Amino acid sequence: MPPLVLESLQSLKEFVGREIATTQWLPVTQDRIGQFADATEDHQWIHMDAERARRESPYGATIAHGFLTLSLLGYFLRQAIQVPRDVRLTVNYGLNRVRFPAPVRSGSEIRARVTLQSFRELSDCVEAIFGISVEVRGEEKPCCVAEWIVRYYL
């Protein structure tokens, strides 16, 4: 169960400016990287060729696609909060300021720190902007930092 279970969407506004949760660690396997490469048709050697990556890459191993890491934000947000049952639709409205400051080497583990940056009520929905920082176990710099705009419709 997520660390934050919301009784109502309105109760989310109490968390503006606060960290909501740190998620569990998720392994990023070469198999997951390969499946993402197949889905996106991005088979660049730095993601797929372990031997060449060991020899030629500045990272010494294959690395996950930045967009793979970004695509896991939904998974991490579901670990962080559980929205009330009366929310009939959740929409990914967009992203601001996405960066990939550090690589995710194959075989590493990642997790997210989720902060609510803003909350506002619109005429037909509630809009939340989450600050999400994805960390790699044992590394100092995050591998992905983004502001994610999510809209909730009742």
Steps between C-alpha positions, in 0.01 A plus 500: 500500500629851421632711787233766438138388469281800419154519658408774252671681218475818704719346770787492250538879526631458857819354349600794277870564549556170680653169408221245478697177474813316407412190300644151512804407294436363149762294314587618150602182324649458155181315408288806592736723299472263202120496517495879505740509202264269310195710589665826392724371217800653678765227488805725535805296610537692827172337608532158337861389447647414841845410369540814292363711786764352734772591250385833357237659721600756762262313733669160469168319448179523304263768627124545503339745263417828670146460371480158666570665833248773420236243403522348850372819668142367488609182675679700768212743553261208555740378769501844662129586515164334470232730367143476626256267326284789381778609262367367170793600279866589547671672206868555432480865396871550433846558636717798584877519543592137432870420545712184507803601713644149543484163324310190611735208446350163420458301820460803724197591710302822492237665720318831504452782746164666441419856607179692437605835353156646436130427516223693331135455433383557145141512374488130411791341683777532756854555375803388697861561408734243649874541529654160448865417550605148399806367681740218421603288797852592607528807275509862610328665204142421399448334163180689419345817634164622373193704576195296405158656448214263584131581473236317704136495390214414735 
